[in-house]
């Protein structure tokens, strides 16, 4: 089985597990942030995706987990909780060497605040560049919806949990 087939199989398994019923974060109540909140929260969003992209390209999770130690535990593939290691492993089959992540490709981020905690709904596009068996450049990845859980850490926001919107949850965001 070649790398592309292996990746397709892994992604299919992940997608099928994502169809399982879930009791994830409440899927309603997200609103567009006011300009001040947007300016405060976006550095944390961009930093997360920078570290995620680096992990996919290098296959190295230690730097990622050094920055986000809370994401190393509590993984639940069926619910989409803290699934970065699984995502990195599945993408590494293609040996990507570059990538682009556009967190607001489909829509601007939306937020839900609760005291010193903030949930950020990100609906974007993630594509990685790799060479196929003929040596031609190709891209793999796609659309994602992800809820980033942030806690106030002094003057900045710190990420402590991620929740990928599974196929079972996707519809709730469309309503």
N, C-alpha and C positions, 0 to 999 in steps of 0.2 A: 504494500500500500504506500503510495507516495505521500509527501507532506501535505499537499492540498487535500487529498482524501481524508487523511488523518484529522486535519483541522476541521473539515466539514463535519466529520463524525463527532468530534468533540463539541463543536458548536451546536449540533443537533441534540446531543445529550443534554447540554446546558439548557437549551430552549425547551426541550420536553420537560425537564425537571422544573423549569420556571412556570409551567402550566399548573403545577400543583396548587391546591387551595392554600391561601396564606392569611395570616393575621399580622400584617405588617403595619407600618406607620399609617395613621389616618390619612386618607388620600384626598381630603377636601380642605378647604380653608387657606390655600396658598394664594397670595396676592402679589402684585408687582411691588417691589420695594420702593420706598421714597428715595429720592436721589442721594441723600446722606447715607442711608442704609446700604444702598447699592455700592457706593464708594468704599464703605467700610468692609463689606463682605466679599467683594470680588477678588481682592488679593489672596484670600484663603482659597477661593475656588480655583484661581489660576495656578496657585502653588500646588494644590492637590493634583491637578491634571499634568503639571510639569513632572512631578515625581512619578505619577502613574505611567506617563509616556517613557520616562527613563527606565523604569522597571521592565516595560514591555520590550524595549530595544535591547537592553543588556541582559535580561533574564535574571537580574539580581534583585532580590526582594529585601536584602538586609538594609540597604540605604532607605528604602521606602518605609520599612518598619521602624527604623531608627527615628524617622520623622513622625510616623503615625503608629506608635506602639499599640494603641487601643484597637487598631484594625487587624491585628494579628490573631485576636481571639474572637469568639462569638460568631464564627463563620457559619452561615446556613445557606447552602446553594439553592434550596427550594424556595426560600423566602427572599433571596437576593441580598442577604446581609453580609457585609465585609467579604466580598467574593474576589477581591483583587488578585490573590495568589492563583486562583483557578483561571481567571481571565488571562493573566500573564503566561501561565503554563500553556494554555490553549493557543495563544498567539505565537509563542516561541517556536512552535512547530514549523512556522513559515520562515523563521530567521529574519524578522523585519529589521531594517537598518535605518529607517526614518519614519516619521509619522506626523500627522496633523490632528489636533483636537480642537474643535470649535464648540465650546460649551453653550453658546447661544445660537447655534445654527438654525434651529427650528423656531425658537421663541426665546424671549428674554427670561432670565431667571425669575423665579417667583419664590417668595419666602413665607414662612409661618413662624411667628415669634411666640415664645413662652418664657417670660422672665429673662434669665441670662442665657437662654438657649435659643438657637435659631435652626430651623430646617430650611434648606435651600433646594428647590426643585430645579434641576438642570436638564434641559432637553436639547441635546446636541448631536454632533457627528464626530466620529473617531475613525480615522483611516490610517493604516500602516503600509509602508512601501516595502516590497520584497521582490525577489527574482524567482520567476517560475522555472520549471524544469528545462525550458528552452533558453533560459538566461534573460528573458524579457522582464522588464519592470512591470509589476502588477500591484494592486492595492487591495487590502482586505480590511474589513471593519464594518461600521455602519452606524445607524441611528441608535441613540440610547436615551433613556430617562433614568435619572439617578437622584436620590434624595441624599444630600450631605447634611449630617448632623453636626452642628458647631456649638461650642460652649465659649463663653466669654473668658479670655485669659488675659487679664490686665486690659491693655488698650486694643488688643486684637482678638480675632476669632480663631479657635483651635478645633480642628476636625477630630471627632472621636468615634464616628460610626458612618457607614455608608449603607444605603438600601437601594439596590438596583430595582427599578420597577419591572416586575415580571410580566409575562404575557397575561397571566390571570388578573393582574392589577391594572394593566394598560388601559382597559376600557373605562375604569373609574376616572382617569385623567382626561378622557375625551368628553365626558359629560359636563 
